[in-house]
């Protein structure tokens, strides 16, 4: 498994775990009241920060476990990275458009912030899955 594939796995696992923790905390705080009334901002920021920290620590851990592993990117790694990023970025655009439309329609900030966060997570997940699948199979021939 290449270093870049390991990074894709880390991004996938950390993104899903952080968002699941965020959703669980926010829903558990609801206690029967509407979700927009639940304090969410600090939890959102902490889970994003924790995800970034966890990804950094996991990558350092992988480096410590196998310090002699090559971190050199070849043409295939760059092409796979590009394909994964292009695939995942579509969700960033979807999230931005959705948030813009929600803001123009006067939706609550809770929903706008959460659709943006969800689309960032979906971007990371879809991009990571794309990279992992292509590493396991091969690059599509266009």
RAZI-V948714 format. One record per helix or strand. SS is the DSSP state (helix for helix, strand for strand). FROM is the first residue (numbers start at 1). LEN is the number of residues. If there is no record, write none. Layout:
ss={SS/SS}
from={FROM/FROM}
len={LEN/LEN}
//
This chain:
ss={helix/helix/helix/helix/helix}
from={3/35/41/75/109}
len={28/3/25/30/28}
//
